[in-house]
Amino acid sequence: MLDTSLEIVIPLPNGGSLRCGPGDAHKHGGYIRICDAEEIEIIYWDKPEWAREPELVMGAVFASALTPIDLLLAQAGRSEIVGDHWE
């Protein structure tokens, strides 16, 4: 399970949150994730993903941040909570 105690949490207009966790060399930047209002993770991106596809990941992050949570869950094919995330 992910240690989320050091995350930066930014509330989103869709009722969810954008969260950024610690990296190897910096206090933040190791991963980004979008969570619902109950802090359940919907989508997760890590540093290697955006190193490979920076425009794709950044576009997905911003699009996800502006998408209503119900629609985001449907688009991502997430339908049930498993532990601390949607699958």
Secondary structure, DSSP 8 states (H G I E B T S, - for coil): ----TT-EEEE-TTS-EEEEE--SSSSS-SEEEEE-TT--EEEEEEHHHHHHSHHHHHHHHHHHHHS-HHHHHHHTT--SEETTEE-
